[in-house]
Every structure is written in structure tokens, then in C-alpha cells.
Amino acid sequence: MTTHARIREDDAVDHAVLESCQADRLDPSRREVLQVLGVGLLVSVADEVFTGESAMGQMRGAVKVSDRLHVGADGIVTVMTGKVEVGQGSRTEITQAAAEELRVAVDRVRLVMGDTDATPDDGITAGSRTTPSTIPAIRKGAAAAREALIDLAGRGWKADRGSLTARDGKVIDAAGKREIGYGALVADKALAKDFDRRIDDGVSVTRVEEWRVLGTPVPRIDAVRLVTGAHRYPSDMTRPGMLYGAVLRGRSYGATLKSIDLAPARAMEGVRVVRDGGFVGCAAPTSMRARAAVEAIGKTAQWERPAHPSSKELFAYLKAHARSGESRSRRRAPRPIGSVKAGLASAKQAVRAAYQISYIAHAPLEPRAALAEWGEGKVTVWTGSQAPFGVHGELARVLGLSRRNVRVIVPDTGGGFGGKHSGEVAVEAARIAKGAGCPVLLRWTREEEFTWAYFRPAGLIEIEAGLDGAGRLVAWDFVNYNSGGAGIGTPYDIVNVSTRHVSCDSPLRQGSYRALAATANNFAREAFMDELAYEAKVSPLEFRLKHLKKDRLRAVLEAAARRFDWDRRAREKRAPGRGIGLSCGTEKGSYTAACVEVEVDREKGRVRVLEVCEAFECGAIMNPANLRSQVEGCIIMGMGGALREAIEFEGGRITNAAFSRYPVPRFEDAPKIETVFLNRRDLASVGAGETPIIAIAPAAANAVFDATGRRARSMPIRIDV
């Protein structure tokens, strides 16, 4: 009998037990994973979901979702989802969604997440897609289960189906004389023969005005395990006979290994050396010894190192290396409106500006980590990733394995921010483990995370606009070099518009980041809107409202300005070095606006954010407490890119690959934060993990101008000393 089957059927299985079972056996199948859930029934539903086809989680067609819900004999409901928890609160929100539709308390729901053998592929955890895509699938599956349970009770009682309802984990008749718990229902196999049913479009979910669990500030259900240290992150995973790994890295970007002497590492006690072409790694009883072994052979390595630009010449390099014929982003750029050329010709005044966006690092609390174990030709990898099925495919492809012989398990992970979509650490751990003949845990150092992970793309953004005699925009030409097309379209009402994203050859590895390029594009657009307002001789708030027809964006802008008391503060004389600024924007179907006060120290070249008031609207709010955490987290993270964070490099090497030289926001940097939520219960819920970050940088830049009279046209903002 498997480890899973040995667990008593009457135990209440919590996430810690499920996590333990996933780690205790190399290759339990989905069926075996479900054995830990005890006697009960499984709801299999079909729904349209996204699945990860590549390491970056490209979407492909609809598939059947099986084994979505399990109802145990103890009444505990277990939900399976391919989504993962990286600190954003999805575990709690998904639990709420299932509890809402099944009419059970939150503490009666368990989640199994991100296991390619045990969960459906719900797509990459990115793009703020969990709320608008996965939550509806979970709710439909749970609603189908609820209706099936009511049907079971009705047949057993020979009662009118319309007289029955579900409440508190029970089916109850209208008279209140009979009730039966879910656990008792599923234990009756005669009644349960048709419990497995397909979902259909007719399945109704609970209306927003009837929510009892969703819409409430349910605390994080994993909070106790996190703060007590009981949770095992990917970095904490262990296996019997495990060794620790380290990888030989190139001396610079693009370096090719020409020769190496492995003898120094092989001579070290307990060290196993693995070489596969240009890949070299070591495994040892401790991480320190594994790194010492890599360092010893690294001294003998000979590298071919190509020329590489420095960060000082970055923006000229990007423009010089624009790719011809690729002027459109893979995200379709908005179609041109009217004629920008004609609009500029008719304008009374033309205004131009260019904005520079630096590379920045994701800097998650937990660097990349993976534990790999081989057995009977199959590899199982425990790793921190936002794309478990993407990593699954990457492992199969790189290792030349059938997908059936690869399993990826993602324990709740210490941060991602769009930076853990790829599976390089999983592949490295698997290669070392295969060569070493034992399980291997590979944990990147902070320096490796800063150097070899991908970055938020740098960018150069050039804008030209025309104003007519009434101060209205009549032309808008916006070109983004390299950083991307997300959020590139202007939300303002302009008669002649051209918007383009131009791909460039990036000198550094680049990829997804929280809100993608929407942060860069919104920064340039909103900073430029302030410049245009200045030229039109109207206030920044009035200028925006004059050009806004989008009611939802106008609503958050007015809400932020009202709570910040913008009109009064704009009229008052401020202390030297103090300034206020605002910005707004939309992305991922949600809307945000921020008002900011800063203090500028010209002598030290430092900007300090004193106060932030941010309004946000994402449809119907599912968990106001988690939403507040998301928005406040975005504000703090956005301050880093706005004020200080920038990757520096020269000679193909990162020169500030440490927190001591890469200043992310600290507690002392936290400003006074006030959030204003517009709860649109008449609209579908959308994600909130990204859009709130896009408003802070331009608002701060505009506040710097208010304080100093000098425009800030770069991220991070640079102040002349």
C-alpha cells in the first residue's frame, strides 16, 4: 500500500499533509494522490481552460478538466488546480470560490495546487488571469458538485428537487425536517453512481449580491504555517540520500566554455562532478562544498567571451539594434486612428520627449530552487515556478523524455513577480541528479538570481503630440523601443493616434515582469501628459479629465484626487523640495490612479515618497483584505523601479548583483499609503496583482517636477546633484 493509502480515512487532510505526501513518494499518480483524500466522490467537469505549452506558458486550446473536486466521507472538499501560490493570495481566493458555491465554510476546503500529475492544467499563474479565468472554472465545478449532491439527496428521499437546498455542508429540505451531510451522501455508493458529471453552460454560479464567502476579507488560510516556519518552500525540500548542487557559470554573458580540468573537484571528498557538453555541475553533501568544487574547477576553465555593451550606452544601443520589419508587438498594437501627420500639421504647438526605462530585477525573497529525483526512467522535480506545466514541457524537451516520464510539483513559493516562468533551475537540477545518481537540490545564490535570471526589459520611448488652440490633443505618436506592447494604447480621446512597439536585440536576458511593459508605457504616457498640461496652461487633473471618455478610468482618477484633496493641495504653497503629482492608467481590465507627495533632496540626489493615495477598481471585489495587500505591495514594489532600481553591467557582467548594491525599497522607505477601492459589483471580477503598480512611477515623476521645475524622464528617476 502506498504512503497515501496508509493515512487514516477519517483524518481531516490539510494542506500540510497533502504537501508531505507529494514529497514522500517519487511517482504517485493522480489516482494515488487522491487516495490521501479518503473515501468519497470525485467530480469530473469539463470546462475551457488554458494550458501551458512552452516554458513561457503559451496558451493552447480547450481540454477536459478531470479530477477537479473531491468530496470526502468527512465532508472535506478538496479542489485541484494547476495554478500556484507565490504570495499573491490565490490559495485563499480559490478556496473562497469553492466554499461559496458548495455552501461550506472555508475551513472545510483544501487545495492541491501546481502538480502536473495530480491537477488540471489551468495555465500559467501570470497576467492577472487567476481571477477572471480560473476562479470561474472553479466556481462552475463547485456549483456542478453542489447540484449533484442535491440530486443525490432528492433521489434518496424521493423528494421534489425544488424543495431542497444546500447549506453548511448539508442538503436540507424546505421544511427543515430532514438534512444530510455531504460526507454521508458520498458514502452511499448506490446514490453516488452518477456523481461524476460534465459541466455545461447551464450551470449557474452564485450571484454577487448573494455572496456570503466571496466578497469578505477572509484571512490568508496559510498564514500560520508561513509565520511559524512550518511551510516548506522549494528551497526547503529534502529527499533521502539527497546531495546539494552547484553549477559552473560563464565568466560573462554569451561566454562559451573552451576547456576545463575536472580533476580538482573529483579529488574532493564526497563530490560528484557532472559534465554534459558545455554544462558542468557538482553535487556534494553541503551547498558550501558543492560551490567550493565548482570554484576549484572554475579556476581551470577557459572561456571564449564575446564583446558586450555596458549599461552606460544602453539606450543608444537599443535604438541602433532595432529589428527591421518587426514594428508590431506580438500583442497587437492599437490600429492607427486618423493621420498623425495631418494632426501635427494642424496643431498650434508640437511637443516631443523621450523616456528611458532601465532593466530591473524581480528580486524575489526566495531565489530559484529545484529538487530533482530520478527513478525508473522518470524524473520528478519540486521547484518554484509560475508555470508548472510549462516547466514540465521544458524538462521533457531538454531531457528527451516522454511527458509521461516527467512530473513537476510546485510548493507555495517565495515570490515570483513574473520572474519565474522559465524552468532553467529545474533542468539544471535534473541534469546534475541524473549524472550524480541521486536526488539533488539546487538553490541559486542571490548573485546568480541577479545575474542569470531574466530582467524586466529596458526601453526607450519617444512621444510626439500636437495641441490645438484650445489646448486639446489633436495628434499622438508613441514609439516604444524594446520594452514591450502591454498597456501601450492611450486611454485618452485623441483624433489622430499612432502607437508602435519596435523589437530590439537586447544585450541582457529579458522577460515578464509584474504588469509587463504597462509600467514603462504608462510612465512615459503619464509623465508626458503632465508636460502637455503645462504647455496647455491647465492643471494636470483638468487636462486629463478633459481628454477622458472612459468612465471607469475617470472614476478612479476623481476618487484618488478627492481623497488626496488634490485641488486644495495644488493651490497651497508647499515647503521647499516638496511636490505633488498624479497619474492614472488601465491594464488587464482594471483601472487605477495615484496621487503622490514627494520630498526632493537636491544635495544628495534623492527622492523620498512621503504619501501615496491610490484608487483602484477591478470589478466585484472577491477579498478586500487580499486586494489591499496586493495594491500596497504594488505601490512599494513600484517605488523601487521608480526611484532606485536599475541593473548595471559592463564587459558582459552585472556589476551590482547584490542587495548591498541594488537598493530595493526597505521598511524605512515606506510612505503613508491610503487605498480607495471602487467595488463595482455590477461588473465581472478581474485580477489585481499587476495594474496597481503602473501609477506610482509617473505620479512620483510629476511630483518631482512640481518640487524642482525639472522633468524626470527616466526610470529610475535621476536628480542632478
C-alpha positions in Angstrom: 0.0 0.0 0.0 1.3 3.5 -0.8 2.2 6.2 1.7 -1.0 7.9 0.7 -3.2 4.9 1.4 -1.8 4.5 4.8 -3.3 7.7 6.0 -6.5 7.0 8.0 -9.7 7.7 6.1 -11.2 9.6 9.0 -8.3 12.1 9.2 -9.1 15.7 8.1 -6.5 16.1 5.4 -5.0 19.6 5.4 -2.6 21.2 3.0 0.4 20.3 5.1 -0.5 16.6 4.9 -1.0 16.8 1.1 2.3 18.6 0.7 4.0 16.0 2.7 2.5 13.2 0.6 3.7 14.9 -2.5 7.2 14.9 -1.2 7.2 11.5 0.4 7.0 9.4 -2.8 8.7 9.9 -6.1 6.0 9.0 -8.5 2.5 8.8 -7.1 -0.1 9.0 -9.9 -3.1 11.3 -9.8 -5.1 8.4 -8.6 -2.7 7.7 -5.7 -2.6 11.4 -4.8 -6.4 11.3 -4.4 -6.1 8.3 -2.1 -4.9 10.6 0.6 -8.2 12.3 0.4 -10.1 9.3 1.8 -13.3 7.7 0.9 -15.5 10.0 -1.2 -16.6 11.1 -4.6 -14.8 12.9 -7.3 -16.5 15.5 -9.5 -15.1 15.5 -13.1 -16.1 18.5 -15.0 -15.3 19.8 -18.5 -14.6 23.5 -19.0 -12.5 25.7 -21.2 -9.1 26.3 -19.6 -5.7 27.5 -20.7 -2.8 25.1 -20.7 0.9 25.8 -20.8 2.5 24.5 -24.0 6.0 26.0 -23.6 8.4 27.1 -20.9 6.8 30.5 -21.0 3.3 29.2 -20.8 2.0 29.8 -24.3 -1.8 29.2 -24.4 -3.4 26.4 -26.3 -6.8 25.0 -26.8 -9.6 23.8 -24.5 -9.2 20.5 -22.8 -11.3 18.4 -20.4 -10.7 19.2 -16.7 -10.8 16.0 -14.8 -10.5 15.3 -11.1 -11.3 18.9 -10.2 -13.2 18.3 -7.0 -13.2 15.6 -4.3 -15.8 15.4 -1.6 -14.6 13.2 1.3 -16.6 11.0 3.6 -15.8 13.5 6.4 -17.3 16.3 4.3 -14.0 17.9 3.5 -13.8 19.2 -0.1 -10.5 19.1 -2.0 -10.0 21.2 -5.0 -7.3 20.6 -7.6 -5.9 23.4 -9.7 -2.8 23.9 -11.8 -2.4 27.5 -10.5 0.3 28.2 -7.9 0.7 30.3 -4.8 3.6 32.7 -5.0 2.5 35.1 -2.3 -0.3 36.8 -4.2 -3.1 35.1 -2.2 -4.6 32.8 -4.9 -4.8 29.9 -2.4 -7.2 31.8 -0.2 -9.2 33.2 -3.1 -9.7 29.9 -4.8 -10.7 28.3 -1.5 -13.3 31.1 -1.0 -14.7 30.5 -4.5 -15.1 26.8 -3.9 -16.6 27.4 -0.4 -19.1 29.9 -1.8 -20.5 27.6 -4.4 -20.5 24.5 -2.3 -22.1 26.3 0.7 -19.4 25.2 3.1 -17.1 27.0 5.5 -13.7 28.0 4.2 -12.0 25.6 6.7 -13.8 22.7 5.0 -11.9 23.2 1.7 -8.4 22.0 0.9 -6.4 22.9 -2.2 -3.9 20.8 -4.2 -2.0 23.2 -6.4 0.6 23.1 -9.2 1.2 19.3 -9.5 1.4 18.1 -13.1 0.4 14.6 -12.1 -2.5 15.5 -9.8 -4.0 18.7 -11.0 -5.6 20.0 -14.2 -3.6 22.4 -16.3 -5.1 25.8 -15.6 -2.4 27.7 -17.4 0.5 29.8 -16.2 -0.1 31.9 -13.0 0.5 35.2 -14.6 -1.2 38.1 -16.4 -3.7 38.6 -13.6 -5.6 35.6 -15.1 -6.4 33.6 -12.0 -9.4 35.8 -11.0 -11.0 36.2 -14.5 -10.3 32.7 -15.9 -9.5 30.1 -13.2 -11.9 31.3 -10.5 -14.9 30.9 -12.8 -13.9 27.4 -13.7 -13.5 26.5 -10.0 -16.9 28.1 -9.3 -18.6 26.2 -12.1 -17.1 22.9 -11.0 -18.1 23.5 -7.4 -21.6 24.6 -8.4 -21.9 21.4 -10.5 -20.9 19.4 -7.5 -23.5 21.2 -5.3 -26.3 20.4 -7.7 -25.2 16.8 -8.0 -25.3 16.4 -4.2 -28.7 17.9 -4.0 -29.9 15.5 -6.8 -28.5 12.6 -4.8 -30.3 13.6 -1.7 -33.5 14.1 -3.6 -33.5 10.7 -5.1 -32.7 9.1 -1.8 -35.6 10.9 -0.1 -37.8 10.7 -3.2 -38.3 14.4 -2.6 -39.2 17.2 -5.0 -35.9 18.6 -6.3 -37.2 22.2 -5.9 -37.8 21.7 -2.2 -34.1 21.1 -1.4 -31.3 23.4 -0.8 -27.6 23.2 0.2 -26.3 25.0 3.3 -23.4 24.5 5.7 -22.2 21.3 4.0 -25.6 19.7 4.1 -28.6 19.2 1.9 -31.7 20.4 3.7 -35.4 20.1 2.7 -37.6 23.1 2.8 -39.5 22.1 5.9 -36.2 21.7 7.8 -37.2 18.2 9.0 -34.5 16.3 7.0 -30.9 17.0 6.4 -27.9 15.0 5.3 -24.2 16.0 5.2 -22.1 15.8 2.1 -20.0 13.1 3.7 -22.9 10.8 4.3 -24.2 11.4 0.8 -21.0 10.4 -1.0 -20.5 7.4 1.3 -23.7 5.8 -0.3 -22.3 4.3 -3.4 -25.8 3.5 -4.7 -26.7 7.1 -4.7 -23.3 8.2 -6.0 -23.2 6.3 -9.3 -23.8 9.4 -11.4 -21.9 11.9 -9.3 -19.3 12.2 -12.0 -20.9 14.6 -14.4 -19.8 17.1 -17.0 -20.3 20.8 -16.5 -22.3 22.6 -19.1 -23.1 26.2 -19.9 -26.3 26.0 -17.9 -24.6 25.6 -14.6 -25.4 28.7 -12.5 -23.0 30.3 -10.1 -24.0 32.4 -7.1 -24.9 36.0 -7.9 -22.7 38.7 -6.5 -25.5 40.1 -4.3 -25.9 36.7 -2.7 -22.2 36.1 -1.9 -21.6 35.0 1.7 -17.9 33.9 1.4 -16.6 35.7 -1.6 -16.5 39.5 -1.1 -15.4 39.1 2.5 -11.9 39.7 4.0 -11.1 36.0 4.7 -7.5 36.0 6.2 -4.8 34.0 4.4 -5.5 30.4 5.1 -1.8 29.5 5.1 -0.8 32.4 7.4 0.0 30.3 10.5 2.2 27.8 8.6 4.1 30.7 7.0 4.8 32.7 10.1 5.7 29.6 12.2 8.1 28.2 9.6 6.0 25.0 9.2 5.7 25.5 5.4 8.3 24.0 3.2 9.3 26.3 0.3 11.1 24.8 -2.7 14.4 25.7 -1.1 13.4 23.6 2.0 12.6 20.3 0.2 14.5 17.2 1.1 14.8 13.6 -0.1 16.6 10.6 1.3 20.2 10.4 0.1 20.0 13.9 -1.3 23.0 16.0 -2.2 23.3 19.7 -2.9 24.2 21.1 -6.3 26.1 24.0 -7.8 26.6 25.0 -11.5 29.6 26.4 -13.2 28.6 29.8 -14.7 30.2 31.6 -17.6 32.6 34.5 -17.0 30.3 36.8 -18.9 27.1 36.8 -21.0 27.4 34.7 -24.1 30.7 33.1 -22.9 31.4 29.7 -24.4 33.4 27.0 -22.4 36.5 26.0 -24.4 38.3 23.8 -21.9 38.2 22.8 -18.2 40.0 20.4 -15.8 37.6 18.5 -13.6 40.3 16.8 -11.5 40.3 19.4 -8.7 36.6 18.8 -7.9 36.8 15.0 -8.4 39.6 14.9 -5.8 37.3 16.5 -3.1 35.7 14.1 -0.7 32.0 13.4 -1.3 31.9 15.5 -4.5 30.3 14.1 -7.7 31.1 16.0 -11.0 28.7 16.1 -13.9 29.6 17.4 -17.4 27.2 17.4 -20.3 28.8 19.3 -23.2 29.1 22.9 -22.0 27.1 22.2 -18.9 29.2 21.5 -15.7 27.8 21.0 -12.3 28.8 19.4 -8.9 26.9 17.7 -6.2 28.1 17.4 -2.6 26.9 16.7 0.9 26.6 20.5 1.6 26.0 23.6 -0.6 29.3 25.1 0.6 31.3 22.1 -0.6 29.4 21.9 -3.9 30.2 25.6 -4.6 33.8 25.1 -3.5 34.1 22.3 -6.0 32.7 24.5 -8.8 35.1 27.3 -7.8 38.0 24.9 -7.9 37.4 23.7 -11.4 36.3 27.2 -12.5 39.8 28.4 -12.0 40.9 26.0 -14.7 38.2 27.0 -17.2 39.0 28.7 -20.4 36.2 30.8 -22.0 35.5 32.5 -25.3 34.0 35.8 -24.4 32.2 38.0 -27.0 32.0 41.7 -26.9 29.2 43.2 -24.9 27.9 46.8 -24.4 27.6 48.5 -21.0 24.6 50.0 -19.3 26.1 53.5 -19.9 25.4 53.1 -23.6 22.2 51.0 -23.3 19.6 53.3 -24.9 21.7 54.3 -27.9 22.4 50.5 -28.3 18.7 49.6 -28.2 17.8 52.1 -30.9 20.8 51.1 -33.0 19.7 47.5 -32.8 16.1 47.9 -33.6 14.8 44.9 -35.7 13.6 45.9 -39.1 10.3 44.6 -40.1 9.2 44.0 -36.5 7.5 47.2 -35.7 4.5 45.5 -34.2 4.4 43.8 -30.8 3.3 40.2 -30.5 0.5 41.8 -28.5 -1.3 43.5 -31.3 -0.7 47.2 -31.2 -3.7 49.5 -31.5 -4.7 50.4 -35.0 -3.7 53.9 -36.1 -6.5 56.4 -35.8 -6.7 59.3 -38.4 -3.5 60.8 -39.6 -0.8 61.9 -37.1 1.0 63.7 -39.9 -2.1 65.8 -40.6 -2.8 66.3 -37.0 0.7 67.6 -36.3 0.4 69.9 -39.3 -2.8 71.4 -38.0 -1.5 71.7 -34.4 -0.8 75.1 -32.9 2.0 73.5 -30.8 4.0 70.3 -31.1 5.7 68.7 -28.0 8.3 66.0 -28.0 10.0 64.0 -25.3 12.0 60.7 -24.9 11.9 58.4 -21.8 14.4 55.9 -20.7 13.5 52.7 -18.8 16.2 50.7 -17.2 16.4 46.9 -16.8 15.4 45.9 -13.3 15.5 42.6 -11.4 12.5 40.8 -9.9 14.4 40.3 -6.6 12.0 37.7 -5.1 12.5 36.8 -1.5 13.3 33.2 -2.5 15.8 32.7 -5.3 15.3 29.9 -7.8 15.4 26.4 -6.4 14.7 22.9 -7.5 15.0 19.4 -6.1 15.2 16.7 -8.8 15.0 12.9 -8.3 15.1 10.1 -10.9 13.6 6.7 -10.7 12.8 4.1 -13.4 13.4 6.5 -16.2 11.1 9.2 -14.8 12.2 12.5 -13.2 10.2 14.3 -10.5 11.1 17.9 -9.8 9.9 20.1 -6.9 10.5 23.7 -7.9 9.3 27.3 -7.5 7.6 28.3 -10.8 4.7 30.2 -12.0 4.3 27.7 -14.9 4.4 24.1 -13.7 3.1 22.7 -16.9 5.5 24.9 -18.9 8.4 23.6 -16.8 7.1 20.1 -17.3 7.3 20.6 -21.1 10.7 22.2 -20.9 12.1 19.3 -18.9 10.7 16.7 -21.3 12.1 18.6 -24.3 15.6 19.3 -22.9 16.0 15.8 -21.3 14.5 14.0 -24.3 11.7 12.3 -22.2 8.1 11.5 -22.8 5.8 13.8 -20.9 4.6 10.8 -19.1 8.0 10.4 -17.5 8.2 14.0 -16.1 6.4 15.3 -13.0 6.6 18.9 -11.7 5.4 19.8 -8.2 5.3 23.5 -7.1 5.1 24.1 -3.4 3.9 27.5 -2.4 6.8 29.7 -3.4 8.6 32.8 -2.0 7.7 35.3 -4.7 7.7 35.4 -8.5 6.5 38.8 -9.9 6.6 37.4 -13.4 10.2 36.3 -12.9 9.7 32.5 -12.5 8.1 31.5 -15.8 11.1 29.5 -17.1 12.5 26.2 -15.8 16.2 26.6 -16.0 16.9 25.7 -12.4 14.7 22.6 -12.8 16.6 21.5 -15.8 19.9 22.1 -14.1 18.9 20.1 -11.0 17.6 17.3 -13.2 20.9 17.1 -15.2 23.0 17.0 -12.1 20.8 14.5 -10.3 20.9 12.2 -13.4 24.7 12.4 -13.6 25.2 12.1 -9.8 22.8 9.1 -9.5 20.9 10.6 -6.5 18.4 13.4 -5.7 19.9 16.8 -5.9 18.7 20.1 -4.5 20.0 23.1 -6.4 19.5 26.6 -4.9 20.6 29.6 -6.8 22.5 32.2 -4.8 21.4 35.7 -4.7 24.2 36.7 -7.0 23.0 34.0 -9.5 19.5 35.2 -9.3 20.6 38.8 -10.0 22.8 37.7 -12.9 21.3 34.8 -14.7 17.5 35.2 -14.2 15.8 37.4 -16.8 15.1 41.1 -16.2 12.2 43.5 -16.9 13.0 44.8 -20.4 14.8 48.1 -20.7 13.2 50.6 -23.1 13.4 53.8 -25.0 10.1 55.6 -25.6 9.7 58.5 -27.9 6.5 60.6 -28.0 5.3 63.5 -30.1 2.0 65.2 -29.7 0.2 68.2 -31.1 -2.1 70.7 -29.2 -4.7 72.9 -30.9 -5.5 76.4 -29.9 -8.0 75.3 -27.3 -5.4 73.1 -25.6 -6.8 69.8 -26.9 -4.7 66.9 -28.2 -5.0 66.6 -32.0 -2.1 64.2 -32.6 -0.3 61.5 -30.7 2.7 59.5 -31.9 4.1 56.9 -29.4 7.0 54.6 -30.2 8.3 52.0 -27.7 11.7 50.5 -28.4 12.2 47.1 -26.8 10.3 47.2 -23.5 7.0 45.8 -25.0 3.5 46.5 -26.1 1.5 45.9 -22.9 -0.6 48.9 -22.0 0.7 50.8 -25.0 -2.6 52.2 -26.2 -3.6 55.6 -24.9 -6.9 55.7 -23.0 -7.3 59.4 -23.9 -9.7 60.8 -26.6 -7.4 61.9 -29.4 -8.4 62.2 -33.1 -5.1 61.2 -34.6 -3.1 58.4 -33.0 -0.2 56.1 -33.9 1.2 53.7 -31.5 4.1 51.3 -32.2 6.3 48.8 -30.4 9.7 48.1 -32.0 11.6 45.0 -31.1 15.3 45.3 -30.4 18.3 43.0 -29.8 18.5 43.1 -26.1 22.0 42.9 -24.5 20.6 41.2 -21.4 18.1 38.3 -21.0 14.7 39.8 -20.6 11.2 38.6 -19.9 8.0 39.0 -18.0 7.7 41.3 -15.0 4.7 42.5 -12.9 2.4 44.3 -15.4 4.9 43.6 -18.2 5.6 46.8 -20.3 2.5 48.6 -19.0 4.6 50.2 -16.3 7.1 51.6 -18.8 4.4 52.7 -21.2 2.2 54.3 -18.5 5.2 56.0 -17.1 6.1 57.7 -20.4 2.5 58.5 -21.3 1.5 59.9 -17.9 4.7 61.9 -17.5 4.2 63.3 -21.0 0.6 64.2 -20.2 1.8 66.4 -17.4 4.2 68.1 -19.9 1.3 68.7 -22.3 -0.9 70.1 -19.5 1.9 72.5 -18.6 2.1 73.6 -22.2 -1.7 74.0 -22.4 -1.6 76.0 -19.2 -4.1 73.9 -17.3 -3.8 71.7 -14.3 -2.7 68.1 -14.7 -6.0 66.9 -13.3 -8.1 69.1 -15.5 -6.1 68.2 -18.6 -6.7 64.5 -18.1 -10.4 64.8 -17.4 -10.7 67.0 -20.5 -9.5 64.1 -22.6 -11.1 61.1 -20.8 -14.2 59.4 -22.1 -13.6 56.2 -20.2 -15.9 56.4 -17.3 -14.1 53.8 -15.2 -10.7 55.5 -15.5 -12.3 58.9 -14.9 -13.9 57.4 -11.7 -10.7 56.2 -10.1 -8.9 59.4 -11.1 -11.6 61.5 -9.4 -11.7 59.2 -6.4 -7.9 59.4 -5.8 -7.9 63.2 -6.3 -10.8 63.7 -3.9 -9.4 61.5 -1.1 -6.0 63.2 -1.6 -7.6 66.6 -1.5 -5.8 67.5 -4.8 -7.5 70.8 -5.5 -6.7 72.3 -2.2 -3.1 71.0 -2.0 -2.4 72.1 -5.6 -3.4 75.7 -4.6 -1.4 75.8 -1.4 2.3 76.8 -1.3 4.5 73.9 -0.5 7.7 73.6 1.6 10.9 73.8 -0.4 11.7 70.5 -2.1 8.1 69.2 -1.7 5.9 68.4 -4.7 2.7 66.6 -5.6 1.9 64.6 -8.7 -0.8 62.3 -10.1 -1.3 59.7 -12.8 -3.8 57.2 -14.0 -4.0 54.1 -16.2 -5.7 50.9 -17.2 -4.5 47.4 -17.9 -5.8 43.8 -17.6 -9.3 45.2 -17.4 -8.8 47.1 -14.2 -8.3 50.8 -13.5 -6.0 52.8 -11.2 -5.0 56.3 -10.3 -2.5 57.6 -7.8 -1.7 61.0 -6.1 1.7 61.3 -4.6 3.7 63.8 -2.5 7.5 63.6 -2.6 10.4 65.3 -1.0 13.5 66.0 -3.1 16.9 66.4 -1.6 18.9 68.1 -4.4 22.2 67.9 -2.5 22.0 64.1 -2.1 20.2 63.5 -5.3 17.5 61.6 -3.5 13.7 61.5 -3.9 11.6 60.3 -1.0 7.9 59.4 -1.4 6.1 60.8 1.6 2.5 59.9 0.8 0.5 57.9 -1.7 -3.2 57.8 -2.3 -4.2 55.2 -4.8 -7.7 54.4 -6.1 -8.3 51.0 -7.8 -11.2 49.3 -9.5 -11.2 45.7 -10.6 -14.9 44.9 -10.9 -16.5 43.0 -8.0 -14.1 42.6 -5.1 -13.6 39.0 -4.0 -11.4 39.6 -0.9 -10.9 43.2 0.2 -8.2 42.3 2.6 -6.1 40.5 0.0 -6.8 43.2 -2.5 -5.4 45.8 -0.1 -2.3 43.7 0.3 -1.9 43.5 -3.5 -2.3 47.2 -4.1 0.0 48.2 -1.2 2.6 45.6 -2.4 2.4 47.1 -5.9 3.0 50.6 -4.6 6.1 49.6 -2.6 7.5 47.5 -5.5 6.7 50.2 -8.0 8.6 52.7 -5.8 11.8 50.6 -6.3 11.7 50.8 -10.1 10.6 54.5 -9.9 13.3 55.8 -7.6 16.3 53.5 -7.4 16.4 50.1 -9.1 18.5 49.7 -12.2 20.7 46.8 -13.4 24.2 48.0 -14.2 26.5 46.0 -16.4 29.8 46.2 -18.2 32.0 43.8 -20.1 29.2 41.2 -20.1 28.9 41.1 -16.3 26.4 42.5 -13.8 28.2 44.9 -11.6 25.6 45.4 -8.9 24.4 41.8 -8.3 23.8 42.1 -4.6 21.2 43.8 -2.4 24.0 46.0 -1.0 24.4 47.5 -4.5 20.9 47.0 -5.8 18.7 49.1 -3.5 15.1 47.7 -3.3 12.7 49.6 -1.0 13.2 49.0 2.7 10.8 49.5 5.6 12.2 53.0 6.2 11.2 53.9 2.6 7.5 53.0 3.1 5.4 56.1 2.8 2.0 56.8 4.2 -0.4 54.8 2.0 -4.1 55.2 1.6 -6.1 53.0 -0.8 -9.5 53.7 -2.2 -11.4 50.8 -3.7 -14.3 51.2 -6.1 -16.3 48.0 -5.7 -18.2 47.5 -8.9 -20.4 44.6 -8.0 -22.2 45.0 -11.3 -19.1 44.0 -13.2 -17.1 40.8 -13.5 -14.1 40.4 -11.2 -10.7 40.8 -12.8 -7.1 40.5 -11.4 -5.4 43.0 -9.2 -1.8 41.6 -8.9 -0.4 43.9 -11.6 -2.2 47.0 -12.6 -1.8 48.9 -9.3 2.0 49.1 -10.0 1.7 51.3 -13.1 0.6 54.5 -11.5 3.2 55.1 -8.8 6.3 55.9 -11.0 4.7 58.6 -13.3 2.9 60.2 -10.3 6.3 60.4 -8.5 8.0 61.9 -11.6 5.3 64.5 -11.9 5.7 65.4 -8.2 9.5 65.8 -8.8 8.7 68.4 -11.5 6.3 70.2 -9.1 9.1 70.3 -6.5 12.0 71.2 -8.7 10.8 72.5 -12.0 12.9 69.8 -13.7 11.4 67.0 -15.8 12.1 63.4 -14.8 12.2 61.3 -17.9 13.8 58.1 -16.7 13.1 55.1 -14.6 14.6 55.2 -12.1 14.2 59.0 -11.7 17.6 60.7 -11.6 18.1 64.0 -9.9 21.1 66.2 -10.7 23.3 66.7 -7.6 
